[in-house]
């Protein structure tokens, strides 16, 4: 006799909407008709136990959720996280299932970190009318990174690690997540106690530092956002300018531009190499000082995929699971959870679930952080 699961239709409908997957796509993964999935969401029918298990696995949700009396709407994505900011209105899309999954996991971790941190971080505060250059000065001062320290970073990878360490030292968790080669550049999750920034590891490392400060500018405005295209209008443009001012001193850039016969895209490439930044970031800065007209549009036309990571550049093979998780979630987040575990404020199950790391591997993660 077939056993059916008395799921709550409202919860099923909510989970489908939050997933970013179409009913047809879900039905295909479950090997059922789309009408059957729609019927679970409206009430005439219920899934079998096996169908519900597969449905929950497909949506990456706990099976027990579908028996709740009503949808957990507090877990819904905010409007700023449902569609990538910066894309033209004619091309705007909703976040994909994989992007939403990473955002949900980051929020899940953030909620936990918020209960563990002892001192709330002090973030710079900005508003839409502030000059981007002035905000950048404040952010650089806030990081505590000296000119000499910046000069010691001899490549883009070291620069990103240095900026990440500085931002995390000020209480902002910086996650490096696989958001896809065509995915969003990053996102920001404001919180008074545990603010979070995420950057896309599918982007070249030169672009990640730019994303880091773009998202930090969003946090300074206390706004959550999932960001896609560079050089968008409004807030996105302002955040781009803030990031470019942090990474590219305008006086040095003007000197560089004046001291070479290069122009156009050749000057963009030259500036990108000189400052260890992406060509898109260089284009934004050069356009800002009037050195290359429509620089960003030229880069987009000539090198539409230039900021995306080359094959094989996603972090290196042979890393252990603890090393991968630290690289992904950052030393601040992982360290906060593991210190709470050592202090017996949480148990191994809590730490394992939040860090998505087997309990037997938690000691290995602790050893890496102490090294």
C-alpha positions as CSV (number, residue, x, y, z in Angstrom):
1,X,0.0,0.0,0.0
2,X,1.4,3.4,-1.0
3,X,2.1,5.8,1.9
4,X,1.5,9.5,1.3
5,X,3.0,12.3,3.2
6,X,0.6,14.9,4.7
7,X,2.7,17.9,3.6
8,X,1.5,21.5,4.0
9,X,0.7,22.9,0.5
10,X,1.6,26.4,1.5
11,X,5.1,25.3,2.6
12,X,5.6,23.3,-0.6
13,X,4.6,26.4,-2.7
14,X,6.9,28.6,-0.7
15,X,9.9,26.2,-1.0
16,X,9.4,26.0,-4.8
17,X,9.3,29.8,-5.1
18,X,12.4,30.3,-2.9
19,X,14.4,27.7,-4.8
20,X,14.5,29.5,-8.1
21,X,13.7,26.2,-9.9
22,X,10.7,25.9,-12.2
23,X,8.0,23.3,-11.5
24,X,9.0,21.6,-14.8
25,X,12.7,21.4,-13.7
26,X,11.7,20.0,-10.3
27,X,9.3,17.5,-11.9
28,X,12.1,16.3,-14.3
29,X,14.5,15.7,-11.4
30,X,11.7,13.7,-9.6
31,X,10.6,11.9,-12.7
32,X,7.0,12.9,-12.2
33,X,4.6,15.1,-14.2
34,X,4.7,18.9,-13.5
35,X,1.0,18.7,-12.7
36,X,1.8,16.4,-9.8
37,X,4.3,18.9,-8.3
38,X,1.8,21.7,-8.8
39,X,-0.9,19.6,-7.1
40,X,1.3,19.2,-4.0
41,X,1.6,23.0,-3.8
42,X,-2.1,23.6,-4.1
43,X,-3.5,20.7,-2.0
44,X,-5.4,18.3,-4.1
45,X,-2.6,15.7,-3.9
46,X,0.2,14.7,-1.6
47,X,3.6,13.2,-2.5
48,X,4.5,9.6,-1.5
49,X,7.2,9.2,1.1
50,X,9.8,8.5,-1.5
51,X,8.8,11.5,-3.6
52,X,8.9,13.8,-0.6
53,X,12.4,12.6,0.3
54,X,13.6,13.2,-3.2
55,X,11.8,16.6,-3.4
56,X,13.5,17.7,-0.2
57,X,16.9,16.5,-1.5
58,X,16.4,18.4,-4.7
59,X,15.5,21.7,-3.0
60,X,18.2,21.1,-0.3
61,X,15.7,21.5,2.4
62,X,15.1,19.4,5.6
63,X,12.3,16.9,5.0
64,X,10.6,17.9,8.2
65,X,10.1,21.4,7.0
66,X,7.3,20.4,4.7
67,X,5.2,19.3,7.7
68,X,5.3,22.8,9.3
69,X,1.8,24.3,9.7
70,X,2.9,27.4,7.7
71,X,5.7,28.6,5.5
72,X,8.8,29.9,7.4
73,X,8.6,33.2,5.7
74,X,11.3,34.7,7.9
75,X,13.7,32.5,5.9
76,X,12.7,34.1,2.7
77,X,15.2,35.9,0.6
78,X,14.9,39.7,0.8
79,X,14.2,41.6,-2.5
80,X,17.8,42.7,-2.6
81,X,18.9,39.1,-2.7
82,X,16.4,37.7,-5.2
83,X,17.7,39.5,-8.4
84,X,21.2,40.6,-9.2
85,X,21.8,44.3,-8.9
86,X,23.6,46.1,-11.7
87,X,22.1,44.2,-14.6
88,X,20.1,46.1,-17.3
89,X,16.3,45.9,-16.7
90,X,15.9,44.1,-20.1
91,X,18.3,41.4,-19.0
92,X,17.5,41.2,-15.3
93,X,17.1,37.7,-14.0
94,X,16.4,36.0,-10.7
95,X,19.2,34.3,-8.8
96,X,19.7,30.7,-9.8
97,X,19.2,27.7,-7.5
98,X,22.9,27.4,-6.8
99,X,23.3,31.1,-6.1
100,X,20.3,31.0,-3.7
101,X,21.7,28.0,-2.0
102,X,25.0,29.7,-1.3
103,X,23.1,32.8,0.0
104,X,21.0,30.6,2.3
105,X,24.1,28.8,3.6
106,X,25.8,32.1,4.3
107,X,22.7,33.4,6.1
108,X,22.5,30.2,8.1
109,X,26.1,30.6,9.2
110,X,25.6,34.3,9.9
111,X,22.7,33.7,12.2
112,X,24.9,31.3,14.2
113,X,27.9,33.7,14.3
114,X,25.6,36.5,15.5
115,X,24.9,34.4,18.7
116,X,28.6,33.7,19.3
117,X,30.4,37.0,18.8
118,X,31.1,38.9,22.0
119,X,31.8,42.3,20.6
120,X,29.8,43.8,17.7
121,X,32.0,45.3,15.0
122,X,32.1,49.0,14.3
123,X,31.6,49.6,10.6
124,X,32.1,52.8,8.6
125,X,28.7,54.4,7.9
126,X,27.9,55.9,4.5
127,X,24.9,57.3,2.7
128,X,24.0,57.7,-1.0
129,X,25.0,61.3,-1.1
130,X,28.5,60.8,0.2
131,X,31.4,61.3,-2.2
132,X,32.8,57.9,-3.2
133,X,36.4,59.0,-2.8
134,X,35.7,60.2,0.7
135,X,34.0,57.0,1.6
136,X,37.0,55.1,0.2
137,X,39.4,57.1,2.4
138,X,37.3,56.1,5.5
139,X,37.3,52.4,4.5
140,X,41.1,52.3,3.9
141,X,41.6,53.9,7.3
142,X,39.2,51.4,8.9
143,X,41.1,48.4,7.5
144,X,44.3,49.6,9.1
145,X,46.4,48.6,6.1
146,X,49.4,50.8,5.6
147,X,51.0,51.8,2.3
148,X,54.1,49.7,3.1
149,X,52.0,46.7,3.8
150,X,50.2,47.0,0.5
151,X,53.5,47.3,-1.3
152,X,54.6,44.1,0.3
153,X,51.9,42.2,-1.5
154,X,53.7,41.1,-4.6
155,X,50.8,39.5,-6.5
156,X,47.0,39.8,-6.7
157,X,46.4,36.6,-4.7
158,X,48.5,37.9,-1.8
159,X,46.7,41.2,-2.0
160,X,43.3,39.6,-1.7
161,X,44.4,37.5,1.2
162,X,45.8,40.7,2.9
163,X,42.6,42.7,2.4
164,X,40.5,39.7,3.5
165,X,42.6,39.4,6.7
166,X,42.2,43.1,7.4
167,X,38.5,43.2,6.9
168,X,38.0,40.1,9.0
169,X,40.2,41.6,11.7
170,X,37.5,44.3,12.0
171,X,34.7,41.7,12.5
172,X,33.3,41.2,9.0
173,X,33.3,37.6,7.8
174,X,34.5,37.3,4.2
175,X,33.4,34.1,2.4
176,X,34.8,32.9,-0.9
177,X,32.1,30.9,-2.5
178,X,31.6,29.0,-5.8
179,X,28.8,31.2,-7.3
180,X,29.3,30.0,-10.9
181,X,31.2,31.3,-13.9
182,X,28.1,33.2,-15.1
183,X,27.0,33.9,-11.5
184,X,26.8,37.0,-9.3
185,X,30.1,38.6,-8.4
186,X,29.3,38.6,-4.7
187,X,26.7,39.6,-2.1
188,X,26.5,41.5,1.2
189,X,24.5,40.5,4.3
190,X,24.3,43.2,6.9
191,X,24.0,42.4,10.6
192,X,24.8,44.4,13.7
193,X,26.9,41.6,15.2
194,X,28.0,39.4,12.3
195,X,28.1,41.2,8.9
196,X,29.0,39.0,6.0
197,X,30.5,39.5,2.6
198,X,30.8,36.9,-0.1
199,X,32.9,36.9,-3.3
200,X,32.7,34.6,-6.2
201,X,35.7,32.2,-6.6
202,X,34.8,31.8,-10.3
203,X,36.2,35.3,-10.8
204,X,39.9,35.8,-11.3
205,X,41.7,36.8,-8.1
206,X,42.3,40.3,-9.3
207,X,38.6,40.8,-9.4
208,X,37.9,39.5,-5.9
209,X,39.5,42.4,-4.1
210,X,37.3,44.8,-6.1
211,X,34.2,42.8,-5.2
212,X,35.3,42.7,-1.6
213,X,35.2,46.5,-1.4
214,X,32.2,46.9,-3.6
215,X,30.3,44.7,-1.1
216,X,31.9,46.5,1.9
217,X,30.4,49.7,0.4
218,X,27.0,48.1,0.5
219,X,27.5,47.1,4.2
220,X,28.5,50.7,4.9
221,X,25.0,51.6,3.7
222,X,23.5,48.8,5.7
223,X,22.1,47.2,2.5
224,X,21.9,43.6,1.5
225,X,22.6,43.0,-2.2
226,X,23.5,40.4,-4.7
227,X,25.7,42.1,-7.3
228,X,26.2,41.0,-10.9
229,X,27.4,43.4,-13.6
230,X,30.0,46.0,-13.0
231,X,29.5,49.7,-13.7
232,X,25.7,49.6,-13.3
233,X,23.8,52.7,-12.5
234,X,22.8,54.3,-9.1
235,X,24.0,52.4,-6.1
236,X,26.0,49.9,-8.1
237,X,27.9,52.6,-9.8
238,X,28.6,54.3,-6.5
239,X,29.9,51.1,-4.9
240,X,32.1,50.5,-7.9
241,X,33.6,53.9,-7.5
242,X,34.2,53.4,-3.8
243,X,36.0,50.1,-4.6
244,X,38.1,51.6,-7.3
245,X,39.2,54.5,-5.1
246,X,40.3,52.0,-2.4
247,X,42.4,49.9,-4.8
248,X,43.6,52.6,-7.3
249,X,45.0,55.8,-5.9
250,X,43.9,58.5,-8.3
251,X,47.1,60.5,-8.1
252,X,49.2,57.5,-9.0
253,X,46.7,56.6,-11.8
254,X,46.9,60.1,-13.3
255,X,50.7,60.0,-13.2
256,X,50.7,56.6,-14.9
257,X,48.3,57.7,-17.6
258,X,50.3,60.9,-18.2
259,X,53.6,59.1,-18.4
260,X,52.8,56.7,-21.2
261,X,51.8,57.0,-24.9
262,X,49.4,54.2,-24.4
263,X,45.7,54.9,-24.7
264,X,42.3,53.1,-25.0
265,X,42.4,49.4,-24.1
266,X,46.2,49.3,-24.1
267,X,46.1,51.8,-21.2
268,X,43.5,49.7,-19.5
269,X,45.7,46.6,-19.7
270,X,48.7,48.6,-18.5
271,X,46.9,50.0,-15.5
272,X,45.5,46.6,-14.6
273,X,49.0,45.1,-14.6
274,X,50.5,48.1,-12.7
275,X,48.0,48.0,-9.9
276,X,47.3,44.2,-9.8
277,X,43.6,44.7,-10.5
278,X,41.1,43.4,-13.1
279,X,40.7,45.2,-16.4
280,X,37.2,46.1,-15.5
281,X,38.3,47.8,-12.3
282,X,41.0,49.6,-14.2
283,X,38.5,50.7,-16.8
284,X,36.2,52.1,-14.2
285,X,39.0,54.2,-12.6
286,X,40.4,55.4,-16.0
287,X,36.9,56.4,-17.0
288,X,36.4,58.2,-13.7
289,X,39.5,60.4,-14.3
290,X,38.7,61.0,-17.9
291,X,41.7,59.2,-19.3
292,X,39.8,56.7,-21.4
293,X,36.3,57.6,-22.6
294,X,33.7,54.8,-22.3
295,X,36.5,52.5,-21.0
296,X,34.2,50.1,-19.3
297,X,32.0,49.6,-22.4
298,X,35.1,48.9,-24.5
299,X,36.2,46.3,-22.0
300,X,32.8,44.6,-22.0
301,X,32.8,44.5,-25.8
302,X,36.4,43.4,-26.3
303,X,36.7,41.0,-23.3
304,X,33.2,40.1,-22.1
305,X,34.5,37.1,-20.0
306,X,37.9,38.6,-18.9
307,X,37.2,38.6,-15.1
308,X,36.2,34.9,-15.0
309,X,38.6,32.4,-13.6
310,X,40.6,30.4,-16.1
311,X,40.0,26.6,-16.0
312,X,41.9,25.1,-13.2
313,X,42.1,28.3,-11.2
314,X,39.6,27.5,-8.5
315,X,41.8,26.9,-5.5
316,X,44.2,24.0,-6.2
317,X,43.9,20.3,-6.0
318,X,44.8,18.2,-3.0
319,X,43.4,20.4,-0.3
320,X,41.9,18.6,2.7
321,X,38.2,19.2,3.6
322,X,39.2,21.4,6.6
323,X,41.5,23.5,4.4
324,X,38.7,23.9,1.8
325,X,36.2,25.0,4.4
326,X,38.6,27.6,5.9
327,X,39.4,28.9,2.4
328,X,35.6,29.1,1.7
329,X,34.2,30.4,5.0
330,X,37.3,32.3,6.1
331,X,39.3,32.2,9.3
332,X,37.0,34.6,11.2
333,X,33.8,32.4,10.8
334,X,35.5,29.1,11.2
335,X,37.6,30.3,14.2
336,X,34.6,31.8,15.9
337,X,32.7,28.5,15.7
338,X,35.6,26.4,16.8
339,X,36.5,28.7,19.8
340,X,32.8,28.4,20.9
341,X,33.2,24.6,20.7
342,X,36.4,24.6,22.7
343,X,34.6,26.8,25.3
344,X,31.7,24.3,25.4
345,X,29.3,27.0,24.4
346,X,28.1,24.7,21.5
347,X,28.4,21.0,20.8
348,X,30.1,19.1,18.0
349,X,26.8,18.6,16.2
350,X,26.2,22.4,16.1
351,X,29.7,23.1,14.9
352,X,29.6,20.4,12.3
353,X,26.2,21.5,10.8
354,X,27.1,25.2,10.7
355,X,30.5,24.6,9.1
356,X,29.3,21.7,6.9
357,X,32.2,19.7,8.1
358,X,32.2,16.2,9.5
359,X,32.7,16.1,13.3
360,X,35.8,14.0,12.9
361,X,37.4,16.7,10.9
362,X,36.8,19.6,13.3
363,X,40.2,19.0,15.2
364,X,42.0,19.2,11.9
365,X,40.4,22.6,11.2
366,X,41.5,23.8,14.6
367,X,45.1,22.7,14.0
368,X,45.2,24.6,10.7
369,X,44.0,27.8,12.3
370,X,46.6,27.5,15.0
371,X,49.4,26.8,12.5
